[in-house]
Amino acid sequence: MTVKPLHLLTAVASLFLTTSISTADHPGRKSLADKHGPAGIAGDHVHEKGEWMVEYKYMNMYMEDNRIGDRTVSDSEAIAFGATSSPMTNRMAAPTQMTMEMHMTHVMYGATDNVTLYTMLMLPSLTMDHIRGPMNPAGAGTEFTTHNSGFGDTALGALLRLYSTQRCDWILNLGGTVPTGDIFRTSSTPTAGMMSQALPYPMRLGSGTFNARPGMTVRYFADDWSWGGQVQSDLPMGKNYRDYRLGAEVRLNTWTQYLVCDAFALSLRGEHVWRDNIDGADPQTPDAGISTNVESFRGGYWYNLGIGGQLNWKGNYLNMEIVPTLAQDLDGIQLETDYSIIASWSRAF
Ligand SMILES: [Cu+2]
């Protein structure tokens, strides 16, 4: 069977016609269950003048096993790799598992219809399991856990609604973080009390620098589904007092939300994450000790899939997502990300 060009043209034309009919004014379309993007997204919506929103968000990222590039390796292989890697590493210990938990309090306020101000307080809780390496005075092959929690960096900024119709929004995020999170704590746990060492980079609560976080979001609302796209960056500026800055990060997200009914939506999201290595070096993070001390073993690429749902019930907005990492290519050797769960409750008034 052949498809005649004219038939194809008619099909495309009718599709456009359907779309243009459904793009008639629908006041309140942006107040249904897909009014916010999936739980892992922020900066995707604005509030009208005088409206406040408070949100509590919880995130937990699970990481288990080391990965060299895109290949998962055993704990003993991780130790062996460090003997000949450049730089040499994992002589004192190798990480085996980590949970990165985060509690977030997010407040938004509509200063005008086109400018929404926001701030977000972050409370990370980091736990990392390790296996001791051949040079550890406490004995190779034994295990230990380190933990760190407290205030993280604080995000604040403005969301500017650049262009908007009843069906779409273009939102520019002009924001950043201030270095309220501690970046230098010591622990003698790795050597079973024999010596005190600085916690490595991924166990620190903040970046130590002022970070610019420009971003851009576009959203489109059809009758019973919506679509969103977002580019969001995290750009540390200068160096912190420990003489380094974290690598720049860029996230590219696209998502679709389907309205099961006005109060409930299902979402599917794809996320690309690119992160640079650390610039500079804290003088108290010897590379040979552990791979989490190595500045050039922090960057990489990750592809995450977000599967979620949103419930808009009596003014309470519940947003949840489970986010498996489907692909990752890591610089050097690092813990691999398995999945994250993200959940939030918010209310506007
Ligand atoms: Cu909001």
py3Dmol code that shows the C-alpha trace and the ligand (Angstrom):
import py3Dmol

protein = """\
ATOM      1  CA  MET A   1       0.000   0.000   0.000  1.00  0.00           C
ATOM      2  CA  THR A   2       1.299   3.456  -0.872  1.00  0.00           C
ATOM      3  CA  VAL A   3       0.642   6.626   1.021  1.00  0.00           C
ATOM      4  CA  LYS A   4      -0.375   9.392  -1.341  1.00  0.00           C
ATOM      5  CA  PRO A   5       1.233  12.750  -0.554  1.00  0.00           C
ATOM      6  CA  LEU A   6      -2.192  14.387  -0.581  1.00  0.00           C
ATOM      7  CA  HIS A   7      -3.493  11.998   2.074  1.00  0.00           C
ATOM      8  CA  LEU A   8      -0.466  12.718   4.213  1.00  0.00           C
ATOM      9  CA  LEU A   9      -1.048  16.445   3.795  1.00  0.00           C
ATOM     10  CA  THR A  10      -4.696  16.059   4.808  1.00  0.00           C
ATOM     11  CA  ALA A  11      -3.690  14.068   7.865  1.00  0.00           C
ATOM     12  CA  VAL A  12      -1.143  16.694   8.940  1.00  0.00           C
ATOM     13  CA  ALA A  13      -3.609  19.511   8.255  1.00  0.00           C
ATOM     14  CA  SER A  14      -6.329  17.862  10.336  1.00  0.00           C
ATOM     15  CA  LEU A  15      -3.851  17.351  13.144  1.00  0.00           C
ATOM     16  CA  PHE A  16      -3.056  21.068  13.110  1.00  0.00           C
ATOM     17  CA  LEU A  17      -6.745  21.893  12.980  1.00  0.00           C
ATOM     18  CA  THR A  18      -7.447  19.690  16.009  1.00  0.00           C
ATOM     19  CA  THR A  19      -4.568  21.281  17.883  1.00  0.00           C
ATOM     20  CA  SER A  20      -5.698  24.793  17.039  1.00  0.00           C
ATOM     21  CA  ILE A  21      -9.266  24.041  18.146  1.00  0.00           C
ATOM     22  CA  SER A  22      -8.031  22.682  21.443  1.00  0.00           C
ATOM     23  CA  THR A  23      -5.822  25.731  21.967  1.00  0.00           C
ATOM     24  CA  ALA A  24      -8.883  27.928  22.467  1.00  0.00           C
ATOM     25  CA  ASP A  25      -8.898  29.756  25.791  1.00  0.00           C
ATOM     26  CA  HIS A  26      -9.222  27.502  28.793  1.00  0.00           C
ATOM     27  CA  PRO A  27      -9.038  29.626  31.914  1.00  0.00           C
ATOM     28  CA  GLY A  28      -7.824  27.525  34.804  1.00  0.00           C
ATOM     29  CA  ARG A  29      -6.145  24.899  32.630  1.00  0.00           C
ATOM     30  CA  LYS A  30      -2.876  25.561  34.500  1.00  0.00           C
ATOM     31  CA  SER A  31      -4.464  24.887  37.891  1.00  0.00           C
ATOM     32  CA  LEU A  32      -5.101  21.147  37.379  1.00  0.00           C
ATOM     33  CA  ALA A  33      -2.999  18.203  38.614  1.00  0.00           C
ATOM     34  CA  ASP A  34      -0.211  18.896  36.124  1.00  0.00           C
ATOM     35  CA  LYS A  35       0.150  22.549  37.197  1.00  0.00           C
ATOM     36  CA  HIS A  36       3.653  21.695  38.472  1.00  0.00           C
ATOM     37  CA  GLY A  37       6.162  19.577  36.579  1.00  0.00           C
ATOM     38  CA  PRO A  38       7.289  16.183  37.971  1.00  0.00           C
ATOM     39  CA  ALA A  39       8.769  16.078  41.513  1.00  0.00           C
ATOM     40  CA  GLY A  40      12.381  16.216  40.319  1.00  0.00           C
ATOM     41  CA  ILE A  41      11.805  19.551  38.573  1.00  0.00           C
ATOM     42  CA  ALA A  42      11.863  23.047  40.101  1.00  0.00           C
ATOM     43  CA  GLY A  43      11.459  26.483  38.589  1.00  0.00           C
ATOM     44  CA  ASP A  44       8.776  25.224  36.206  1.00  0.00           C
ATOM     45  CA  HIS A  45       5.896  27.453  37.266  1.00  0.00           C
ATOM     46  CA  VAL A  46       5.183  30.961  38.517  1.00  0.00           C
ATOM     47  CA  HIS A  47       2.614  32.301  40.965  1.00  0.00           C
ATOM     48  CA  GLU A  48       0.253  35.196  40.500  1.00  0.00           C
ATOM     49  CA  LYS A  49       0.830  38.467  42.272  1.00  0.00           C
ATOM     50  CA  GLY A  50       0.470  38.127  46.039  1.00  0.00           C
ATOM     51  CA  GLU A  51       0.297  34.304  46.060  1.00  0.00           C
ATOM     52  CA  TRP A  52       2.549  32.290  48.390  1.00  0.00           C
ATOM     53  CA  MET A  53       3.535  28.659  48.077  1.00  0.00           C
ATOM     54  CA  VAL A  54       5.226  26.505  50.683  1.00  0.00           C
ATOM     55  CA  GLU A  55       6.658  23.119  49.830  1.00  0.00           C
ATOM     56  CA  TYR A  56       8.454  20.342  51.633  1.00  0.00           C
ATOM     57  CA  LYS A  57      10.455  18.095  49.347  1.00  0.00           C
ATOM     58  CA  TYR A  58      12.291  14.892  50.168  1.00  0.00           C
ATOM     59  CA  MET A  59      14.862  13.246  47.970  1.00  0.00           C
ATOM     60  CA  ASN A  60      16.937  10.130  48.424  1.00  0.00           C
ATOM     61  CA  MET A  61      19.532   8.960  45.947  1.00  0.00           C
ATOM     62  CA  TYR A  62      20.849   5.408  46.228  1.00  0.00           C
ATOM     63  CA  MET A  63      24.308   4.520  44.972  1.00  0.00           C
ATOM     64  CA  GLU A  64      25.838   1.076  45.184  1.00  0.00           C
ATOM     65  CA  ASP A  65      28.980  -0.401  43.600  1.00  0.00           C
ATOM     66  CA  ASN A  66      31.791   1.360  41.809  1.00  0.00           C
ATOM     67  CA  ARG A  67      31.895   2.029  38.124  1.00  0.00           C
ATOM     68  CA  ILE A  68      34.844   2.688  35.833  1.00  0.00           C
ATOM     69  CA  GLY A  69      33.502   4.652  32.880  1.00  0.00           C
ATOM     70  CA  ASP A  70      30.310   2.745  32.048  1.00  0.00           C
ATOM     71  CA  ARG A  71      31.342  -0.592  33.571  1.00  0.00           C
ATOM     72  CA  THR A  72      30.295  -1.795  37.036  1.00  0.00           C
ATOM     73  CA  VAL A  73      33.110  -3.383  39.059  1.00  0.00           C
ATOM     74  CA  SER A  74      33.364  -5.413  42.275  1.00  0.00           C
ATOM     75  CA  ASP A  75      34.741  -3.893  45.503  1.00  0.00           C
ATOM     76  CA  SER A  76      38.010  -5.815  45.158  1.00  0.00           C
ATOM     77  CA  GLU A  77      38.349  -4.663  41.557  1.00  0.00           C
ATOM     78  CA  ALA A  78      37.809  -1.076  42.734  1.00  0.00           C
ATOM     79  CA  ILE A  79      40.723  -1.441  45.168  1.00  0.00           C
ATOM     80  CA  ALA A  80      42.886  -3.136  42.516  1.00  0.00           C
ATOM     81  CA  PHE A  81      42.071  -0.431  39.922  1.00  0.00           C
ATOM     82  CA  GLY A  82      43.364   2.260  42.314  1.00  0.00           C
ATOM     83  CA  ALA A  83      46.829   0.678  42.450  1.00  0.00           C
ATOM     84  CA  THR A  84      47.563   1.579  38.827  1.00  0.00           C
ATOM     85  CA  SER A  85      45.094   4.415  38.092  1.00  0.00           C
ATOM     86  CA  SER A  86      46.224   7.954  37.435  1.00  0.00           C
ATOM     87  CA  PRO A  87      46.310   9.311  40.049  1.00  0.00           C
ATOM     88  CA  MET A  88      46.785   6.282  42.285  1.00  0.00           C
ATOM     89  CA  THR A  89      43.848   5.934  44.693  1.00  0.00           C
ATOM     90  CA  ASN A  90      41.770   3.703  47.013  1.00  0.00           C
ATOM     91  CA  ARG A  91      44.885   2.758  49.079  1.00  0.00           C
ATOM     92  CA  MET A  92      43.220   3.576  52.421  1.00  0.00           C
ATOM     93  CA  ALA A  93      39.636   2.725  51.452  1.00  0.00           C
ATOM     94  CA  ALA A  94      37.148   2.458  48.600  1.00  0.00           C
ATOM     95  CA  PRO A  95      33.512   3.590  48.806  1.00  0.00           C
ATOM     96  CA  THR A  96      31.001   0.750  48.323  1.00  0.00           C
ATOM     97  CA  GLN A  97      27.622   2.382  48.861  1.00  0.00           C
ATOM     98  CA  MET A  98      26.063   5.785  49.513  1.00  0.00           C
ATOM     99  CA  THR A  99      22.691   7.277  50.293  1.00  0.00           C
ATOM    100  CA  MET A 100      22.241  10.968  49.621  1.00  0.00           C
ATOM    101  CA  GLU A 101      19.184  12.093  51.478  1.00  0.00           C
ATOM    102  CA  MET A 102      17.880  15.652  51.234  1.00  0.00           C
ATOM    103  CA  HIS A 103      15.131  17.512  53.060  1.00  0.00           C
ATOM    104  CA  MET A 104      14.118  20.747  51.345  1.00  0.00           C
ATOM    105  CA  THR A 105      11.883  23.632  52.345  1.00  0.00           C
ATOM    106  CA  HIS A 106      10.814  25.694  49.391  1.00  0.00           C
ATOM    107  CA  VAL A 107       8.959  29.017  49.565  1.00  0.00           C
ATOM    108  CA  MET A 108       7.673  30.877  46.493  1.00  0.00           C
ATOM    109  CA  TYR A 109       6.025  34.274  46.324  1.00  0.00           C
ATOM    110  CA  GLY A 110       4.437  36.065  43.374  1.00  0.00           C
ATOM    111  CA  ALA A 111       5.919  39.575  43.521  1.00  0.00           C
ATOM    112  CA  THR A 112       4.058  40.416  40.308  1.00  0.00           C
ATOM    113  CA  ASP A 113       2.230  38.225  37.787  1.00  0.00           C
ATOM    114  CA  ASN A 114       5.483  37.943  35.859  1.00  0.00           C
ATOM    115  CA  VAL A 115       8.047  37.738  38.667  1.00  0.00           C
ATOM    116  CA  THR A 116       8.026  34.965  41.266  1.00  0.00           C
ATOM    117  CA  LEU A 117      10.656  35.000  44.016  1.00  0.00           C
ATOM    118  CA  TYR A 118      11.787  31.787  45.665  1.00  0.00           C
ATOM    119  CA  THR A 119      14.109  30.412  48.285  1.00  0.00           C
ATOM    120  CA  MET A 120      14.976  26.847  49.209  1.00  0.00           C
ATOM    121  CA  LEU A 121      16.641  25.613  52.390  1.00  0.00           C
ATOM    122  CA  MET A 122      18.392  22.288  52.059  1.00  0.00           C
ATOM    123  CA  LEU A 123      19.259  19.737  54.738  1.00  0.00           C
ATOM    124  CA  PRO A 124      21.395  16.947  53.311  1.00  0.00           C
ATOM    125  CA  SER A 125      22.033  13.732  55.198  1.00  0.00           C
ATOM    126  CA  LEU A 126      24.892  11.753  53.688  1.00  0.00           C
ATOM    127  CA  THR A 127      25.910   8.200  54.540  1.00  0.00           C
ATOM    128  CA  MET A 128      28.723   6.305  52.870  1.00  0.00           C
ATOM    129  CA  ASP A 129      29.864   2.725  53.386  1.00  0.00           C
ATOM    130  CA  HIS A 130      33.451   1.707  52.649  1.00  0.00           C
ATOM    131  CA  ILE A 131      35.840  -1.166  52.548  1.00  0.00           C
ATOM    132  CA  ARG A 132      39.369  -0.580  53.894  1.00  0.00           C
ATOM    133  CA  GLY A 133      42.260  -0.749  51.446  1.00  0.00           C
ATOM    134  CA  PRO A 134      45.774  -2.284  51.640  1.00  0.00           C
ATOM    135  CA  MET A 135      47.466   0.766  53.242  1.00  0.00           C
ATOM    136  CA  ASN A 136      44.891   1.280  55.983  1.00  0.00           C
ATOM    137  CA  PRO A 137      46.439   0.845  59.461  1.00  0.00           C
ATOM    138  CA  ALA A 138      43.071  -0.476  60.704  1.00  0.00           C
ATOM    139  CA  GLY A 139      43.277  -3.530  58.427  1.00  0.00           C
ATOM    140  CA  ALA A 140      42.455  -4.150  54.770  1.00  0.00           C
ATOM    141  CA  GLY A 141      39.073  -5.639  53.912  1.00  0.00           C
ATOM    142  CA  THR A 142      37.206  -4.414  56.986  1.00  0.00           C
ATOM    143  CA  GLU A 143      34.246  -2.077  56.607  1.00  0.00           C
ATOM    144  CA  PHE A 144      33.234   1.282  58.018  1.00  0.00           C
ATOM    145  CA  THR A 145      30.553   3.939  57.532  1.00  0.00           C
ATOM    146  CA  THR A 146      30.773   7.722  57.667  1.00  0.00           C
ATOM    147  CA  HIS A 147      27.874  10.109  58.054  1.00  0.00           C
ATOM    148  CA  ASN A 148      27.387  13.844  57.708  1.00  0.00           C
ATOM    149  CA  SER A 149      24.286  16.016  57.971  1.00  0.00           C
ATOM    150  CA  GLY A 150      23.247  19.618  58.575  1.00  0.00           C
ATOM    151  CA  PHE A 151      22.469  22.731  56.574  1.00  0.00           C
ATOM    152  CA  GLY A 152      23.329  22.652  52.900  1.00  0.00           C
ATOM    153  CA  ASP A 153      23.658  25.613  50.556  1.00  0.00           C
ATOM    154  CA  THR A 154      20.631  27.894  50.262  1.00  0.00           C
ATOM    155  CA  ALA A 155      19.023  28.579  46.900  1.00  0.00           C
ATOM    156  CA  LEU A 156      17.272  31.823  46.041  1.00  0.00           C
ATOM    157  CA  GLY A 157      16.262  33.676  42.953  1.00  0.00           C
ATOM    158  CA  ALA A 158      13.541  34.938  40.662  1.00  0.00           C
ATOM    159  CA  LEU A 159      11.463  33.232  38.012  1.00  0.00           C
ATOM    160  CA  LEU A 160      10.595  35.583  35.158  1.00  0.00           C
ATOM    161  CA  ARG A 161       7.616  34.746  33.002  1.00  0.00           C
ATOM    162  CA  LEU A 162       8.862  35.862  29.596  1.00  0.00           C
ATOM    163  CA  TYR A 163       5.906  34.834  27.502  1.00  0.00           C
ATOM    164  CA  SER A 164       2.652  33.211  28.371  1.00  0.00           C
ATOM    165  CA  THR A 165      -0.743  32.293  26.928  1.00  0.00           C
ATOM    166  CA  GLN A 166      -3.578  30.194  28.369  1.00  0.00           C
ATOM    167  CA  ARG A 167      -1.698  27.226  26.921  1.00  0.00           C
ATOM    168  CA  CYS A 168       1.970  27.877  27.414  1.00  0.00           C
ATOM    169  CA  ASP A 169       4.646  29.450  29.598  1.00  0.00           C
ATOM    170  CA  TRP A 170       8.233  30.476  28.962  1.00  0.00           C
ATOM    171  CA  ILE A 171      10.022  30.931  32.285  1.00  0.00           C
ATOM    172  CA  LEU A 172      13.544  32.217  32.849  1.00  0.00           C
ATOM    173  CA  ASN A 173      15.187  31.233  36.132  1.00  0.00           C
ATOM    174  CA  LEU A 174      17.669  33.781  37.456  1.00  0.00           C
ATOM    175  CA  GLY A 175      18.908  32.285  40.671  1.00  0.00           C
ATOM    176  CA  GLY A 176      21.781  30.845  42.570  1.00  0.00           C
ATOM    177  CA  THR A 177      22.988  29.392  45.821  1.00  0.00           C
ATOM    178  CA  VAL A 178      24.812  30.927  48.770  1.00  0.00           C
ATOM    179  CA  PRO A 179      27.400  28.807  50.612  1.00  0.00           C
ATOM    180  CA  THR A 180      25.593  28.114  53.887  1.00  0.00           C
ATOM    181  CA  GLY A 181      26.615  24.433  53.886  1.00  0.00           C
ATOM    182  CA  ASP A 182      29.697  23.286  55.792  1.00  0.00           C
ATOM    183  CA  ILE A 183      32.527  21.951  53.599  1.00  0.00           C
ATOM    184  CA  PHE A 184      35.123  20.861  56.095  1.00  0.00           C
ATOM    185  CA  ARG A 185      34.587  18.217  58.726  1.00  0.00           C
ATOM    186  CA  THR A 186      37.014  15.588  59.912  1.00  0.00           C
ATOM    187  CA  SER A 187      36.544  12.000  60.968  1.00  0.00           C
ATOM    188  CA  SER A 188      38.821   9.332  62.425  1.00  0.00           C
ATOM    189  CA  THR A 189      36.390   6.535  61.564  1.00  0.00           C
ATOM    190  CA  PRO A 190      38.234   5.503  58.334  1.00  0.00           C
ATOM    191  CA  THR A 191      41.311   4.484  60.358  1.00  0.00           C
ATOM    192  CA  ALA A 192      39.356   3.213  63.379  1.00  0.00           C
ATOM    193  CA  GLY A 193      40.456   6.203  65.474  1.00  0.00           C
ATOM    194  CA  MET A 194      44.152   6.194  64.515  1.00  0.00           C
ATOM    195  CA  MET A 195      44.142   9.473  62.588  1.00  0.00           C
ATOM    196  CA  SER A 196      41.741  12.300  61.812  1.00  0.00           C
ATOM    197  CA  GLN A 197      41.031  13.064  58.142  1.00  0.00           C
ATOM    198  CA  ALA A 198      38.889  15.525  56.201  1.00  0.00           C
ATOM    199  CA  LEU A 199      35.662  14.066  54.813  1.00  0.00           C
ATOM    200  CA  PRO A 200      35.994  13.669  51.010  1.00  0.00           C
ATOM    201  CA  TYR A 201      34.130  15.878  48.510  1.00  0.00           C
ATOM    202  CA  PRO A 202      30.847  13.933  48.105  1.00  0.00           C
ATOM    203  CA  MET A 203      30.446  13.777  51.901  1.00  0.00           C
ATOM    204  CA  ARG A 204      30.445  17.584  52.250  1.00  0.00           C
ATOM    205  CA  LEU A 205      27.215  19.464  52.853  1.00  0.00           C
ATOM    206  CA  GLY A 206      27.771  22.439  50.576  1.00  0.00           C
ATOM    207  CA  SER A 207      29.815  23.693  47.647  1.00  0.00           C
ATOM    208  CA  GLY A 208      31.570  26.478  49.548  1.00  0.00           C
ATOM    209  CA  THR A 209      31.066  28.862  46.616  1.00  0.00           C
ATOM    210  CA  PHE A 210      28.388  31.180  45.321  1.00  0.00           C
ATOM    211  CA  ASN A 211      26.801  29.309  42.414  1.00  0.00           C
ATOM    212  CA  ALA A 212      24.867  30.873  39.552  1.00  0.00           C
ATOM    213  CA  ARG A 213      21.947  28.705  38.514  1.00  0.00           C
ATOM    214  CA  PRO A 214      20.423  30.109  35.338  1.00  0.00           C
ATOM    215  CA  GLY A 215      17.694  28.019  33.750  1.00  0.00           C
ATOM    216  CA  MET A 216      14.929  28.120  31.207  1.00  0.00           C
ATOM    217  CA  THR A 217      11.625  26.237  31.152  1.00  0.00           C
ATOM    218  CA  VAL A 218       8.941  25.941  28.503  1.00  0.00           C
ATOM    219  CA  ARG A 219       5.575  24.340  29.164  1.00  0.00           C
ATOM    220  CA  TYR A 220       2.665  23.549  26.908  1.00  0.00           C
ATOM    221  CA  PHE A 221      -0.788  22.547  28.125  1.00  0.00           C
ATOM    222  CA  ALA A 222      -3.116  20.579  25.855  1.00  0.00           C
ATOM    223  CA  ASP A 223      -6.589  19.435  26.958  1.00  0.00           C
ATOM    224  CA  ASP A 224      -5.696  16.308  28.903  1.00  0.00           C
ATOM    225  CA  TRP A 225      -1.923  16.267  28.769  1.00  0.00           C
ATOM    226  CA  SER A 226       0.944  18.704  29.013  1.00  0.00           C
ATOM    227  CA  TRP A 227       4.563  18.862  28.015  1.00  0.00           C
ATOM    228  CA  GLY A 228       7.599  20.563  29.503  1.00  0.00           C
ATOM    229  CA  GLY A 229      11.224  21.132  28.670  1.00  0.00           C
ATOM    230  CA  GLN A 230      13.918  22.637  30.849  1.00  0.00           C
ATOM    231  CA  VAL A 231      17.606  23.484  30.747  1.00  0.00           C
ATOM    232  CA  GLN A 232      18.979  24.091  34.233  1.00  0.00           C
ATOM    233  CA  SER A 233      22.570  24.764  35.213  1.00  0.00           C
ATOM    234  CA  ASP A 234      24.615  24.967  38.400  1.00  0.00           C
ATOM    235  CA  LEU A 235      27.738  27.071  37.903  1.00  0.00           C
ATOM    236  CA  PRO A 236      30.072  27.465  40.908  1.00  0.00           C
ATOM    237  CA  MET A 237      31.963  30.772  40.815  1.00  0.00           C
ATOM    238  CA  GLY A 238      35.454  31.508  42.128  1.00  0.00           C
ATOM    239  CA  LYS A 239      37.045  29.168  44.649  1.00  0.00           C
ATOM    240  CA  ASN A 240      35.931  28.348  48.175  1.00  0.00           C
ATOM    241  CA  TYR A 241      38.148  28.758  51.257  1.00  0.00           C
ATOM    242  CA  ARG A 242      39.357  25.174  50.840  1.00  0.00           C
ATOM    243  CA  ASP A 243      40.807  26.211  47.467  1.00  0.00           C
ATOM    244  CA  TYR A 244      38.519  24.393  45.019  1.00  0.00           C
ATOM    245  CA  ARG A 245      35.201  24.682  43.229  1.00  0.00           C
ATOM    246  CA  LEU A 246      32.824  21.893  42.287  1.00  0.00           C
ATOM    247  CA  GLY A 247      32.329  21.102  38.600  1.00  0.00           C
ATOM    248  CA  ALA A 248      29.689  22.945  36.614  1.00  0.00           C
ATOM    249  CA  GLU A 249      26.528  20.967  36.003  1.00  0.00           C
ATOM    250  CA  VAL A 250      23.907  21.134  33.248  1.00  0.00           C
ATOM    251  CA  ARG A 251      20.608  19.265  33.287  1.00  0.00           C
ATOM    252  CA  LEU A 252      18.335  18.868  30.279  1.00  0.00           C
ATOM    253  CA  ASN A 253      14.836  17.629  31.052  1.00  0.00           C
ATOM    254  CA  THR A 254      11.780  16.902  28.962  1.00  0.00           C
ATOM    255  CA  TRP A 255       8.570  15.483  30.357  1.00  0.00           C
ATOM    256  CA  THR A 256       4.987  14.628  29.560  1.00  0.00           C
ATOM    257  CA  GLN A 257       2.128  14.607  32.038  1.00  0.00           C
ATOM    258  CA  TYR A 258      -1.171  12.907  31.352  1.00  0.00           C
ATOM    259  CA  LEU A 259      -4.288  14.035  33.203  1.00  0.00           C
ATOM    260  CA  VAL A 260      -6.148  10.944  34.373  1.00  0.00           C
ATOM    261  CA  CYS A 261      -8.697  13.379  35.808  1.00  0.00           C
ATOM    262  CA  ASP A 262      -8.479  17.037  36.839  1.00  0.00           C
ATOM    263  CA  ALA A 263      -7.026  16.084  40.222  1.00  0.00           C
ATOM    264  CA  PHE A 264      -4.575  13.366  39.212  1.00  0.00           C
ATOM    265  CA  ALA A 265      -1.805  13.194  36.630  1.00  0.00           C
ATOM    266  CA  LEU A 266       0.862  10.672  35.654  1.00  0.00           C
ATOM    267  CA  SER A 267       4.264  11.826  34.475  1.00  0.00           C
ATOM    268  CA  LEU A 268       7.183  10.508  32.469  1.00  0.00           C
ATOM    269  CA  ARG A 269      10.458  12.431  32.402  1.00  0.00           C
ATOM    270  CA  GLY A 270      13.829  12.011  30.740  1.00  0.00           C
ATOM    271  CA  GLU A 271      16.860  13.752  32.207  1.00  0.00           C
ATOM    272  CA  HIS A 272      20.382  14.201  30.855  1.00  0.00           C
ATOM    273  CA  VAL A 273      22.979  15.347  33.412  1.00  0.00           C
ATOM    274  CA  TRP A 274      26.483  16.512  32.528  1.00  0.00           C
ATOM    275  CA  ARG A 275      28.918  17.374  35.325  1.00  0.00           C
ATOM    276  CA  ASP A 276      32.492  18.623  35.226  1.00  0.00           C
ATOM    277  CA  ASN A 277      35.317  17.584  37.485  1.00  0.00           C
ATOM    278  CA  ILE A 278      36.482  19.664  40.452  1.00  0.00           C
ATOM    279  CA  ASP A 279      38.709  22.643  39.755  1.00  0.00           C
ATOM    280  CA  GLY A 280      41.517  23.206  42.260  1.00  0.00           C
ATOM    281  CA  ALA A 281      42.024  20.941  45.261  1.00  0.00           C
ATOM    282  CA  ASP A 282      41.524  20.939  48.994  1.00  0.00           C
ATOM    283  CA  PRO A 283      45.090  20.378  50.321  1.00  0.00           C
ATOM    284  CA  GLN A 284      43.724  17.871  52.851  1.00  0.00           C
ATOM    285  CA  THR A 285      42.207  15.416  50.393  1.00  0.00           C
ATOM    286  CA  PRO A 286      45.067  13.090  49.413  1.00  0.00           C
ATOM    287  CA  ASP A 287      44.185  11.336  46.133  1.00  0.00           C
ATOM    288  CA  ALA A 288      45.934   8.116  47.107  1.00  0.00           C
ATOM    289  CA  GLY A 289      43.658   7.652  50.141  1.00  0.00           C
ATOM    290  CA  ILE A 290      40.280   7.214  48.456  1.00  0.00           C
ATOM    291  CA  SER A 291      38.723   7.846  45.026  1.00  0.00           C
ATOM    292  CA  THR A 292      36.192  10.317  46.502  1.00  0.00           C
ATOM    293  CA  ASN A 293      39.207  12.599  47.190  1.00  0.00           C
ATOM    294  CA  VAL A 294      40.248  12.670  43.510  1.00  0.00           C
ATOM    295  CA  GLU A 295      39.254  15.940  41.814  1.00  0.00           C
ATOM    296  CA  SER A 296      39.340  14.421  38.312  1.00  0.00           C
ATOM    297  CA  PHE A 297      37.047  11.522  39.349  1.00  0.00           C
ATOM    298  CA  ARG A 298      33.887  13.589  39.920  1.00  0.00           C
ATOM    299  CA  GLY A 299      32.551  14.369  36.455  1.00  0.00           C
ATOM    300  CA  GLY A 300      30.440  12.336  34.079  1.00  0.00           C
ATOM    301  CA  TYR A 301      27.179  11.890  32.258  1.00  0.00           C
ATOM    302  CA  TRP A 302      23.951  10.409  33.616  1.00  0.00           C
ATOM    303  CA  TYR A 303      20.619   9.616  31.984  1.00  0.00           C
ATOM    304  CA  ASN A 304      17.691   9.362  34.383  1.00  0.00           C
ATOM    305  CA  LEU A 305      14.093   8.313  33.772  1.00  0.00           C
ATOM    306  CA  GLY A 306      11.432   9.801  36.045  1.00  0.00           C
ATOM    307  CA  ILE A 307       8.162   7.906  36.522  1.00  0.00           C
ATOM    308  CA  GLY A 308       5.730   9.814  38.704  1.00  0.00           C
ATOM    309  CA  GLY A 309       2.327  11.079  39.677  1.00  0.00           C
ATOM    310  CA  GLN A 310       0.774  14.340  40.864  1.00  0.00           C
ATOM    311  CA  LEU A 311      -2.302  14.726  43.051  1.00  0.00           C
ATOM    312  CA  ASN A 312      -4.076  18.034  43.523  1.00  0.00           C
ATOM    313  CA  TRP A 313      -6.435  17.407  46.411  1.00  0.00           C
ATOM    314  CA  LYS A 314      -8.258  20.092  48.428  1.00  0.00           C
ATOM    315  CA  GLY A 315      -5.461  22.599  47.969  1.00  0.00           C
ATOM    316  CA  ASN A 316      -2.775  20.057  48.823  1.00  0.00           C
ATOM    317  CA  TYR A 317      -0.425  19.214  46.031  1.00  0.00           C
ATOM    318  CA  LEU A 318       1.387  15.885  46.259  1.00  0.00           C
ATOM    319  CA  ASN A 319       4.122  15.089  43.794  1.00  0.00           C
ATOM    320  CA  MET A 320       6.115  11.864  43.636  1.00  0.00           C
ATOM    321  CA  GLU A 321       8.651  10.300  41.367  1.00  0.00           C
ATOM    322  CA  ILE A 322      10.860   7.244  41.198  1.00  0.00           C
ATOM    323  CA  VAL A 323      13.903   7.936  39.074  1.00  0.00           C
ATOM    324  CA  PRO A 324      16.055   5.012  37.913  1.00  0.00           C
ATOM    325  CA  THR A 325      19.380   5.919  36.321  1.00  0.00           C
ATOM    326  CA  LEU A 326      19.404   4.126  32.978  1.00  0.00           C
ATOM    327  CA  ALA A 327      22.826   5.105  31.679  1.00  0.00           C
ATOM    328  CA  GLN A 328      25.960   6.685  33.120  1.00  0.00           C
ATOM    329  CA  ASP A 329      29.499   7.242  31.989  1.00  0.00           C
ATOM    330  CA  LEU A 330      31.760   8.344  34.837  1.00  0.00           C
ATOM    331  CA  ASP A 331      35.233   9.896  34.839  1.00  0.00           C
ATOM    332  CA  GLY A 332      37.756   7.657  36.571  1.00  0.00           C
ATOM    333  CA  ILE A 333      36.146   5.432  39.193  1.00  0.00           C
ATOM    334  CA  GLN A 334      33.073   6.551  41.141  1.00  0.00           C
ATOM    335  CA  LEU A 335      30.042   5.116  42.869  1.00  0.00           C
ATOM    336  CA  GLU A 336      27.284   4.485  40.340  1.00  0.00           C
ATOM    337  CA  THR A 337      23.787   5.875  40.818  1.00  0.00           C
ATOM    338  CA  ASP A 338      21.047   3.266  40.968  1.00  0.00           C
ATOM    339  CA  TYR A 339      17.898   5.323  41.510  1.00  0.00           C
ATOM    340  CA  SER A 340      16.370   8.251  43.366  1.00  0.00           C
ATOM    341  CA  ILE A 341      13.011   8.768  44.958  1.00  0.00           C
ATOM    342  CA  ILE A 342      11.587  12.267  45.184  1.00  0.00           C
ATOM    343  CA  ALA A 343       8.380  13.294  46.934  1.00  0.00           C
ATOM    344  CA  SER A 344       6.898  16.636  47.865  1.00  0.00           C
ATOM    345  CA  TRP A 345       3.879  18.258  49.447  1.00  0.00           C
ATOM    346  CA  SER A 346       3.002  21.841  48.661  1.00  0.00           C
ATOM    347  CA  ARG A 347       0.226  24.311  49.218  1.00  0.00           C
ATOM    348  CA  ALA A 348      -0.440  27.720  47.714  1.00  0.00           C
ATOM    349  CA  PHE A 349      -2.403  30.450  49.480  1.00  0.00           C
TER     350      PHE A 349
END
"""
ligand_1 = """\
1
CU
Cu 5.215 27.232 43.387
"""
view = py3Dmol.view(width=600, height=400)
view.addModel(protein, "pdb")
view.setStyle({"model": 0}, {"cartoon": {"style": "trace"}})
view.addModel(ligand_1, "xyz")
view.setStyle({"model": 1}, {"stick": {}})
view.zoomTo()
view.show()
